[in-house]
């Protein structure tokens, strides 16, 4: 009888990054929708109360955005220099990776009828999917910071003038690409939907894998490990 | 493609839009000396019109104190320290040394209208009686060939010295035949090019002249464009808004009289003293924005309490202008003050992208990809629904296929 053995798939750092991203995203979506279109009114009618609802929403949005950015930088680093698994290696378009990509994809669309790849390690399909997500996040970073710095016309900020100057330098191109502030705003908003679509597919796929592969994939993000049958190993 | 490269180059070479309100003592001292010398040389010139500013002020019943109040306000508007106030007052007197030619192209004359309603001390007087306004079709008495002659004379006489004010967009479609001027049938484009050739600087007034404005709104049948799209190799100052605020027009002229230069400009060639901040930054309703107190519909409880107009479509957070400080009509009021939102009239493409009285989130604006007239949220929800349906189909198919596979195994 086949014996299941435990294999490690995510380090502690990776899991922390995952859940920080998860909670940041929830907060960013809720507050971002409010900033774009305030969908509830202040609950307290008394004017002499500290009730800065929009200010708090914007505060939360910017804080999680910065946390988001920092984790994106961290992920970017781990992409190339992780001592665990270097994701970029699965992105190199060599024959092995391309074959693996399509095998995993075929497994998904043939409803698990064709499992001709090694599921004990992160496969290239998974890494491409993972990379698309982070590209979307990086785009949110640039467009979001442009929307933010647009209001800092004075060129001053509480931490000095270098900050807005730097933001202008790295984000002003979005104004030209999307035809001004309104275009950047629309692009930022659109991208949120693409990210949500990504999240839906991601959750579905992880659950689906867990059910059909019977290898406990969903446990990866909690405990860091999954199981594979010994003979496949 | 070349245009795009040009734009990219612009992005990486443009000066920061930073507004430096205090450039340091050294800078202002040197500017002060320069301005003094400039005013001295202007004083030595023959006035183009022999009219004394102070006489006019007296005759209009404006006292010295009121005049100095206006001078302080104007000095502050130009973001100059108080020590410049006497120079600004002097520059006002010497405005009759600087010739101004005002031409009007494809527009509604709203900027001329705004100028006529200029603030104290009745700047109409400044402009008509002191400022040497050599040509202004809408306002002058002469017409026809006389008007043509006056224009030719002015341009010839003040070659290289006059400020050219341009009001209105330039229609470029159909060889510019949508707008012609005078008996010769000269197109607006030819007219603009001829007039700007010998101007000291070109001041585009109003959103039509700066970014094309309403005439350039989609589908732009006349192919309207702004002055800066056509005139090259000249100092151009853009004073957008619909209409441009007369305080900013007077400010630009005064700055030129005072220093002999155009004021510091941002990347859209707008003077920073006027367009350095968003109207949102100095809006009297800003506290209500931060507090999350929004007008939901016209005339509701929030509207009665002067709450923020963001949810009924105010574009203040994206619009750069000083209306929230300077206001309009002798500083009496401005759009947000009277209870309606800003429509972003001083921004490029304002008619297509800003001028709708709906919040951003519910506006039906064209997507950047072009053509798709659905709003972002409708598209987004559609996308999410499609994804959910796709996932559902896959899930059901997987379950069914899984069961079949199990049945086969048992057999």
Interface residues (C-beta under 8 A of the other chain):
Chain A: X36 X37 X38 X40 X41 X42 X51 X52 X53 X54 X55 X57 X108 X111 X112 X113 X150 X151 X153 X154 X155 X156 X161 X164 X165 X168 X172 X173 X175 X176 X178 X179 X180 X181 X182 X183 X185 X186 X187 X189 X190 X192 X193 X194 X196 X197 X200 X201 X204 X208 X211 X212
Chain B: X7 X8 X10 X11 X14 X16 X17 X18 X19 X20 X21 X276 X277 X278 X280 X281 X289 X290 X291 X292 X293 X294 X296 X310 X311 X317 X318 X320 X347 X348 X349 X353 X354 X359 X360 X361 X362 X365 X367 X368 X376 X377 X379 X380 X381 X383 X384 X387 X388 X391 X394 X395 X397 X398 X401 X402 X405
